[in-house]
Amino acid sequence: VSTQSTWGADSGSSDQPQPTMGDPRADPTSPAAGGGIKSSLLELDQGGRVMAEYIWIGGSGEDLRCKTKTLDAPVTSAAELPDWNFDGSSTGQAPGNDSEVILKPRTIFPDPFRGGDNIFVLCDCYKPNGEPVASNTRFVAAKVFNDPKVVAAKTLWGLEQEYTLFAADGRQVLGWPRGGYPAKQGPYYCGVGADRAFGRAVVEAHYRACLYAGIRISGVNAEVMAGQWEFQVGPSEGISAADHLWIARYILLRVCEEFGVICSFDPKPIPGEWNGAGMHHNYSTHEMRSDGGYEKILAAIKKLEKKHMEHIKVYGEGNERRLTGRCETAPIDRFSWGVANRGASIRVPRSTEAEGKGYLEDRRPASNCDPYLVSMMIAKTTLLDD
């Protein structure tokens, strides 16, 4: 959800503009409005049958879609599940005169909202003739991650997803005074207290739900701007890191439904001297993690420098508003790297330099980026391109 254009509207006006998307306050059935499913109904026996929530990426490349199928019995892998279909003309993935898009299950997760044997099913999308739809970036990434050179490299990924929480009106960042600004940045990063940490209940619920679902979530923290948070996924090998990140995003959006707040992945939700939101990609190969790996890291950085603008093209929409050279970013048109430098394109941790092995952090990707495309590009550039 992009909220940049609506923030700062006069929320006291009787003729205020509508939020960018639907308003959670207008739904009396939502938990935030005192509705929601009664716990007694959630505890009803399902008669041995299972609810499978098929989840896929929509036509924008940023939105998530889902619908539920009933299974006659529990399953243990995506291979046991049938393909399904949906109306692609309503998601921007097919024309109206040939609207059927096929969902192919790729991996499953326990469903933290329904519990029991119920599951999430992460899918990718295909035309009836078997070709991937244009927005199926997982298909593209899988070709790179299945390359023998990439498999042999044993790539590990740690993804840092930043996001911003807005009130139900879609304008006001949680914790910000109505129509104004909070105290300047400084107290909020990893902050504690009702005047510094805004939305912690959402963060805690999301963390627990991810752990239940088997997501490789490795931590959370409050970020530099008030109302901004981060969770980390990994370390995970190959394409699974992006799989887990997308499901973690889905869980976050569902948790926000429960609280009646809006989650924004906009890379610069508030203009000016406020930190934007990114998705830093921490990356290593087996050789980088082994003795003498520092030279392999430096070689990879040189390759990344040569393809800088190619990477920027797939590192997220609106990233030019974030990568300005200010607020802990490097300018979008200039590549740089440094040890412990959070104002560089690529940061090398102090521990990596000291030990002579480890990993690098690509700080360029925006919070709304597609981790399939970003991780694929990093692996391709460093392992497959000459």
N, C-alpha and C positions, 0 to 999 in steps of 0.2 A: 504494500500500500504506500503510495507516495503521498506525503503530507506537507511537502515544502510549500506548495502554493496556497494552502489554506491556513497555515499558522499565522497568528497575529491578527486574525479578524476580530472585530469588536463583538466579543461573546456576550456583551450586555445588551446588544441591540435586539429589538423585537422582530426585526426583519433580517436576521442573520442568514448567510448563505448556507446551503446544505453541505454536509461533509462530502468528501470525494467519493466514498462508497456509501453503502447503506448504513444507517445509524443504529447501533445496537440498542439504544434507548427506546427505539420504536418497536422492538420485539418483546411483547409481554411474556413470551414463553421462555426467554433467556434466563439463565441462572442469575445474571446480574440484575434482572428486573424482578427477582423473586420467584421466577418460574423454574424450569428445569425438570428433569425426570425424577420422580419420587424414588427414594432409595428402596422402598418396598418393591417397586417394579423392577429395579435393577437386580434384585436378589431372586427373581422368579427363575425357576428351573427352565432350561431351554430344550429339554427332552433329548439331550444328546447331540443336538445339532449346533452348528457353529456359525457365527457371523464373521465374514471375511470382508474387511474394508479395503477395496481396491483403490490404490492411490497413484496418481500420475501427475506429471508436470504439464500444465496447460500451454496454450499456443503462444503466450507472451514470453515463455521461457523463464518466468518468475513466479507465476501463479500455480497453486496446487489445487487439484480437483480430487474428488473421491465419491464412491458409491459402494453400497453394501450388497454382497451376495450371501445367500444361505448355503452352507455345506451340510451334507448329511452326517459327517463324522469329522473328528479332528484330523489335521494333517501335520506332518513334520518337516516338509520342504516345499518350496515353490514348484518343484517338478510334479507334485501331485495335483496341482490346481489347474482348472481349465482356463483357456483364454476367455476373454469377455469382450464386449464392445460398448461404444457410446456414441452419442451424436457429436461428431467433430465440428459440425457447423456452428454449434453453440459454444465452443471453446477456442475457436480460431484455428482449428487444425484440419478442416476439410470443407469443401464447398457444399452448399445446401442440396445440390442435385446428386451428390455422391458422398453422403455425410458419414458413413459408417467407418469408425476407426477401431482397430483391434488392440486390446490390452493383453500384453504377454507378461505373466508374473515372473519376477526375477529373484526376489528374496522376501522372506516373511519375518515378522516381529510380533511378539505378544502385544495384545491391545491393552494399554493401561487404563483406558476409560471403561471398557466393558468387562475386562478381567476374564477369568476362566480360560477356556480353550479358544476364545475369540482372538483374531489375528489382524494385523495390518499386512497388506500385500503390496509391495512396491512394484510397479509395472512400468514398462515403456511402450511406446505407441507405434503402430504399423498400419499401412494401408491394407486393404483386403488382398492385394496381390503379393503381400509379403515385404514390400519395400518400407523402410522406416519413414515416418512422416518427417517433415522438415525440422520440427522442433525436438526430434529424438536425439539429444546430445549424448545420451548414455550409449547408444549404438556406436557413435563415432569414437567415444572414449574407450569403449571396450576393445575396438580394433587395435588401439595403441597399447593398452594394458595387457592384451593377449599376445603381443609381439614377443618372440622368444628372448630378445635382448632385454626388454623391459621386465619380463618375468624373472629372468636370471639376476637382474639388478636388485630385486627384493626391495622395491621402493616403500618407504614408510612416510605417512602423512599425518600432520597435526593441523587441524583447521580451527581457526578462531573466529567464531561468528558473533559480530557485534550487531546490536539492534537497539531501537528506541521505542519506548512505550508512550503512547498517547492516551489521553482520556477518551471517552466514548464519542465526544464531539469531533474527534479527528484533528483538532487544532492545537490543543493545549498539551504540551509535554507533561507527563506525570511529575509533580513536584514543583512545576513552574507557577509563579503567581499569575493570576488571570490577567491577560493582556500585557504582561511585563516580562522581566527577566530575573532569574535567580542571581545569587551572589556569584562572582566570577569563578571559573574553574580552579580546582585545587583540592577542595575538601571532599569531592565526590568519588574520586577514583579509589576503589576498595574501601569506601567510606562506611561508617557505622553510625546509626542514629536516625531518628525520624526526620531530622532536618537535612539529611545527607543522602540517605538511601531510599529511593522511591520506587515501589513496585516489587519489593523483595518477596512478597507472598507469591507473585506470579513466577518469579525465578525459582523459588524453592519447589513449587508444585511441578514446574517443568523439569527440574533436575530429577525429582523422584520418579516422575512418569517415564523419563528417558532411561533411568536405571532399570525400571520394571520391564521396559520394552527391549532391553538388551543393547541399547545404543552404547557405543564406545565413548560416552561422555566422560571427560577427564577432569572437568572443573567448571566453575562459574566465578564471575566477579563483577562488581559495579565498575562502570567505565568513567572516563574523564568528564564527560558532560552529564549534568544532572538528568536522570531519567533514562540514561543509556546503560546497557548491560552487555555482557559477553558470556558465551559458553564455548567450551572447547570440545572437539571430537578428535579422538585418536590417542595414541598412535595406532593407525590402521594401515594395512597393506593394500596397495593397488586401488582398484575402483571401489572397494568397500567403504573407504573413507567418505566418498561422495554419496554413496547409498545411505550411510548413516546420517550424514549431514542433512540430506533432504527430508528424511523421516523425522529428525530432530526439529527441523523447521515446521513440519506438519504438526507435531505435538505441541510446539510453542503456540501456533495459531489456534489450536483447539483449546489450550489452557487459557489463552486470552479471551476466547468466547465465554468461558466459565466466569471470568472476572469482569467481563464487559469493557475491556480495554482494547486498544488497537496497537498491533505491533507493526512498526515500519522498518523495512530494510533499505530505505533510501540512504545513499551514501553521504548526503549532506542535508539532513532534514531541517536544520536551522542555519541560515546564511550568517556569515560574519566570523568572528573569532571564537567559534565553538567547534570542538572536534567533530569531525565526520565519523562515519561508521565504515569499517572495512571487514574483510575476511582474510586475514593473513594466512598464508600457506607455509607451514614448516615442512621441510622436505629433506630426505636423505636417501641414499642408496647403501647397499651393503658395503661397498668400497669406501664411501664417505664415513661410515661408522667404524671402520677398521683402522688399524695403525697406518699412518701415512695418509689418512683420508682428507686432511686439510688441503693437500694439493688437488685432490679430485673436486673439492668444493670450489676452489678458486677457478679451476678449469670450467666448471659448470656455470659460474658467475660470468665468465667471459662469453660463453655461448648465449646466456640470457641477455647480455648487453647487446649483442648483435641483432637479436630479434625483439628488442624492446617494444617498438610500436606495434608489431604483430601481436604481441601479448596484450598490450593495452586495448586493442580492438575487442578482445573477448573477456576483459576483466571487469565488466559491469557497466550498465547504462548510467550516465550522469556522473561518472567518475572524475570528469574534468572539474566539477564543482568541489571535489574533495582533494584531489592531488594538485595542490597549489604551491607547495613548498613551505606552507605554514601549518600549524596545528599538527605537528608530528607526521608530516608527509613530505615526499620529494615531489618536485615539479613533474607534471605528467609527460612533458616533452624531453626530459633529461634523465638518463640512467645514472645511478650512483650506487655504491655499496660501502659499507663500513662495519667495523667491529663495534657492537653495542650502540649503533647509531640508529635511533628511531626516526630520524629525518631522511633516511636513505631509502632507495628502492629495495635493496636487499640488505638485511641485517645479519651479521654473523655473531652469534653469542660469544661472550667472553670465555665461557667454558669450552667452546669448540676451539677457539684460538689457543687456549692454554693446554688443552689435551692433545691438540693436533689431529682431531677427528670429531665428528658429530654431524651437525645439520646446518642448513641455511633457512632464513625466513624471508619469503617474498611478501613484502608489505604493500604491494601495489593493488591487489584485487579489492574491489568494492564489496560492501556488505550484501548487495543484491546480485553478486556474480553467480554464475553457474559453476559449481565445483567440479562437475564433469569436464567442462571445457578448460578450466584453469589448470587442474591437475594433469589433464591430457596434454596441454600445451607445454607445461614444465617438463613432463617426462619425455615428450617428443623432442623438444629443443636440446635437452641435456643428454639424451641417450640414443636418439635415432638420427638427428641431423648432424651433418659433417661440420 
